Amino acid sequence: MKNLFVILITYTKSMSEIETILPAHRAFLQKGYESKNLLASGPQNPKVGGIVVGTFDSKEAAEEFFKNDPYALNSVATHQVLEFTPVLHQGFLKEFLDS
């Protein structure tokens, strides 16, 4: 079973700057969904950043992936990669975690 990662994205610039990069950020995340690495993503409430949940071969692979996030490339947000081992989970996640 693969480990899961929670990526905490924290905005470091104004919402107006974030909103100009948001379409490129979402297109970037779509690549993660297409490669079957990402499970879910969305803004925090309140909108001080975002959260992404996914699986990668290693923490280093997750960090490498998010170095190419337009938010990182444009220095408008930071990314904190947290790794955890799922001990309990919903049955529908078995295929995702075993892939």
C-alpha positions in Angstrom: 0.0 0.0 0.0 1.3 3.4 -0.9 1.6 6.3 1.5 -0.6 9.3 1.2 0.5 12.9 1.1 -1.3 16.0 2.2 0.1 19.1 0.6 -0.7 22.3 2.4 -0.5 25.3 0.1 -0.2 28.7 1.9 -0.7 31.9 -0.1 2.1 34.4 0.3 0.6 37.1 -2.0 -2.7 38.9 -2.4 -5.8 37.1 -3.7 -5.7 39.2 -6.8 -2.3 37.8 -7.7 -3.4 34.2 -6.8 -6.5 34.5 -9.0 -4.4 35.4 -12.0 -2.4 32.2 -11.7 -5.3 30.0 -10.6 -6.2 28.7 -14.1 -2.5 27.6 -14.6 -2.5 26.1 -11.2 -5.6 24.0 -11.9 -4.2 22.9 -15.3 -1.1 21.8 -13.4 -3.1 19.8 -10.9 -5.0 18.2 -13.8 -1.7 16.5 -14.9 -1.6 15.0 -11.4 -5.1 13.6 -11.8 -4.3 12.2 -15.2 -1.2 10.4 -13.8 -3.4 9.0 -11.0 -1.3 10.7 -8.3 -3.9 13.0 -7.0 -7.1 12.2 -5.1 -8.6 15.5 -4.2 -7.7 19.2 -4.1 -9.4 22.5 -3.2 -9.1 25.8 -1.3 -8.9 26.0 2.4 -11.8 27.8 4.2 -11.1 30.6 4.7 -9.1 31.0 1.5 -5.6 31.3 2.9 -4.3 28.5 0.7 -5.2 25.1 -0.6 -5.0 21.4 0.3 -4.1 18.5 -2.0 -4.3 14.8 -1.2 -2.4 12.3 -3.3 0.0 9.4 -3.5 3.6 9.5 -4.8 6.5 7.0 -4.7 8.2 9.2 -2.1 8.1 12.5 -0.3 10.9 13.7 -2.6 8.7 12.8 -5.7 5.8 14.8 -4.2 8.1 17.7 -3.5 9.6 17.5 -7.0 6.1 17.5 -8.6 5.0 20.6 -6.7 8.1 22.5 -7.6 6.5 22.9 -11.0 3.2 24.3 -9.6 2.6 27.7 -11.1 2.1 29.0 -7.6 5.7 27.9 -6.7 7.1 29.1 -10.0 5.6 32.5 -9.5 6.5 32.7 -5.8 2.9 33.3 -4.7 2.5 30.3 -2.3 4.5 27.8 -0.2 4.0 24.1 -0.3 4.4 21.8 2.8 4.4 18.1 2.0 3.1 15.9 4.8 3.4 12.1 4.4 1.3 9.6 6.3 0.6 5.8 6.2 -3.1 5.1 6.0 -3.9 2.4 8.5 -7.7 2.7 8.2 -9.5 3.9 5.1 -12.8 3.6 3.2 -13.0 0.5 0.9 -13.3 2.6 -2.2 -9.7 3.8 -1.7 -8.2 0.3 -1.9 -7.6 0.4 -5.6 -6.2 4.0 -5.4 -3.8 3.0 -2.6 -2.8 -0.3 -4.2 -2.1 1.1 -7.7 
